[in-house]
Amino acid sequence: MTKRRLISLLTVIAMSTTVVPASAMQLGAGLHYLRTIDDFGGVSGVSQNDFSLFGSITFPVAIVKVEGILEWTPDYVGSDEHLLQPAAYGLLDLGLIYGGAGIGIGYLTGDNAGWASNPFYALRAGVEFGLAGFAMDAFASYRFQSANFLDGAQNLDLNALTLAAQIKFSL
């Protein structure tokens, strides 16, 4: 009896965990952690750690996926200012795993409002798997960025290692 239950449980798990069909457009939302590599020597009150919320839309195009993201960081590098970052990625879909590159730019609100002086470029790798009607996407990326954002801090090295997870729904 126990062996049958185990087989039944494994069958249900195997059937509910599937690869998301490549032909489906997806909407997603998730949480993003950014760790800036530079310690901002000489700039007081600046933090290397940030958390962001983001929304995404993903379109399949042949063997790649094109993903657009809008990210919101409520307290960017400890500045008490909001950062909005639109970005676009081209991702090579290899089943459960994927990898690719992207580009984006930041817009800082508040006293230092304005667009970043330079865009960021990113390399990204992740895993995406389906779970009963939705998909879970977890990824890591490395962002290359140098920009002028904050008063008294010119050409900040904003290179960052990021970790993120999002839930996606097919349309």
N, C-alpha and C positions, 0 to 999 in steps of 0.2 A: 504493500500500500504506500509506503514512504517513497519507494522508487518511482511509482507512477506520479505522485505529487511533484517530485523533483523534475521529472521529464515534462510534466504539464507546465510547471513554472518556467522552465527553460524555453519551452516552445512559445509561450506567451511573450517572454522577454525578446526572443529572437524575432518574432513577428511584429512587435511594436517598435523595435529599433531598426530603422531602415535608412538608406541613403535618400536624401531629399531629391526628388526628380529635378533634373537639370533644366526642364522646360518651364518651371514655375517661377513667376515673379514673386518676390518676398518682401514683406515689411518687417522691420525688427526694432527692438529697443534693448538697451543694455547699459552696463556700468563699465567704466574704463579707468584704470589706474596708470598714472604716468610718473615715472621716476627720472627726473632730469639728472644727467650724468655730471655736469659741472656743479660745484658747490657755491657758485656766485661769490667768490672771494671779494670782499670789500663792499658788498651791497648788503646793508642790514635789513632784517625783517623779511627776507626772501626764503621761501621754502622749496625744497627739491621735490616734494611729494604733492601730487594733485589727484583728485578723483573727479571724474566727469560722468555726466549722463549723455547718452546719444541715441539718436534714431537713425535708421538706415532703410534704404530701398535697394534691392538687388535685382538685376536683369540678366538672364542668360543670353550670351551671344556666342554661338558656336561652342567651342570648348572652353571658353572663358566666361567668367561672371564679371559684370561691371557693377560696382557698388558705390552708391553715394551716401555719405554720412554727414549729419549735422550734430556737432558735439557742443555741449554747454558745460563750462567749468565755472562754478560759482565763486571760487576764491583763488584765482590764478596766481600761482607762486607766492601765496600769502599776501597779495596786494589788496585784498578786499574788493577787487574789481572782477567783473564777469568776462569770460573769454568765450566767444563763439567761433567754432572752427568748421567750416564746410570743407569736405575732402572727397576725392574720387579715387577709386582703386580699380585696377585691372587684376583679376585673380584667375590663375590657372586651376581649374577644377579637376582634381585627381581622385574623385570618389569621396571618401571620408576626409581626406586631407586636401589642403590647397595652399598655394603660395602666390605672391605677387608683389606689385609695387603701386604706390599711390602718390598723390600730391594734394596739398591743402594749404590754407592760409588762415590766419587768425584775425579776429576783430575784437579789440579790447574796449569795454564800455567804461564809463565813469570819467574821472578827471583826465586820464590819459587816452581818451577815446580815439580810435582809429585803427586802420588796417596795419598789420605787421609790415615791416619794410621788406621782408623776403618770405616766400612760401616755404613750407616744409616738404621734404621728400621722405617717403617711408618704404621700408621693406616689411612684408607681413607674411606670417605663416600661421595656419590654424587647422582646426578640425571641426567639421560640422556633421551632425547626425540627427536623423529624424526620430521623434518620439510621439507617436499617436496623434498626428495632426499638426504638429509644430516641429521646429528644428532648434537645436541648441548649437550655438557657434561660440567656440572659445579660441582666442588667438593671441599671439604675441607680435609685437612690431618694434622696429627701431626707427625713430624719426631723426632726420638730419635737419637742423634748423639753426639759423643765426639771425637774430632780429633786434630791432630797437622797439621796446615797448614801454618801459618804466622810466620815470624821471631819474636822471643821473646814471642810467645804465645803458650805455650804447654798445651795440654789437654783442649782445648777450649770446653765449653759447647755450642754446636750448635743446641740444641733442638729448633724446629721451628714450628709455626702454619702457615699453608699455605692455600691460596685460589687460585683456578685456573678455567679457562674456556677454552674449546677447541671446535673446529668444526671438526666433523669426517665425512668421506665419505666411503660408503660401496664399496667393490671391488667385 
